[in-house]
């Protein structure tokens, strides 16, 4: 296999953006990524545009975004894997480059979610489940993940206080990230007293809908070494799926089996183990998700995720720093942009450009979960 590197990154601030269209927020992140790479847009040979298309008024957003960014007549591809869209998009871009079809590819993740009312968002997101057998019964995303939370608490004794400590950690680091939606620290008591959403999850246990875009520019080895002195190499890729319906998964609902499989693939391809990971970005759409992710990715033993965060092991001075840009809980979750945003953070980490949240190390992992755990993309980067 040929080596592929990320040579440029860009991201908007994640927030409510009534002032901008999808093409305009994509342009903001794209412009920043081009400047970061030090290349012209004419050097981009293809684009992979990533979003959960059921949120978009435009039926084929890849077309209008490629046009607005001045990327015609180069080919553009649309990727929709709900919340894992741009994590999957990176895999597609890597494959396009590794095949020799293209030398430089842009991955453009975006979403505008705040144009929909809260109940509309919940209805759309609820359709991430099986629309024949589950969605008509009314489950929402918080309800789905509350099912996982209750199962984990019942089996392993995980507590609401341990869930709250995930939110506290991520908001602590969100304050240090100028791109994050929420810029305020919270305490365990704030989480426990926040509005109930789906027992045991409360408002601060849940990530917020937001608008935003993140862009990555990938290149083959020859071009990467000409573009930058600090290429960050895509060392491992994993991608897996699970049944749409929870009742078809045949598990205790204390693990996302697609995460376990995707991580296994990525570790094997990169030639590393969980102990080799120096910093990680994991999909914390809800506090319970991050705790389960610790276990699925091998950062701690099964059932010990709650204790792991309680002991501070996922802070910068702990065993494995996780979500030190605030994660989805503090940064916001414009779903199509999330995977690319995670990798942007890790590229800056491996370059030594992370400022107050800098972690020492040479190996980083991004974990991007789609929907209620139907898809998972794991990407391992090396300096």
Secondary structure, DSSP 8 states (H G I E B T S, - for coil): ---EEEEEEEE---B--TT--HHHHHHHHHHHHHHHHT--GGG--EEEEE--GGG-SSTTHHHHHHHHTT-TTSEEEEE--GGGHHHHHHHHHHHHHHTTS-SEEEEEEEEE-TTS-HHHHHHHHHTTS-TTTTGGGT--HHHHHHHHHHHHHHHH---HHHHHHHHHHHHHHHTT-TT-S------HHHHHHS-EEETTEEGGGB----EEEEEEEEEEHHHHHHH-SS-EEEEEEEEEE--SSGGGS-S-SSS-HHHHHHHHHHHHHHT--GGG--EEE---SBHHHHHHHHHHTTSS-TT-HHHHHHTTTTSTTSSSEE-TT-HHHHH---GGGHHHHHHHHHHHHHHT--GGG----SEEEEEEEETTTTEEEEEEEE-
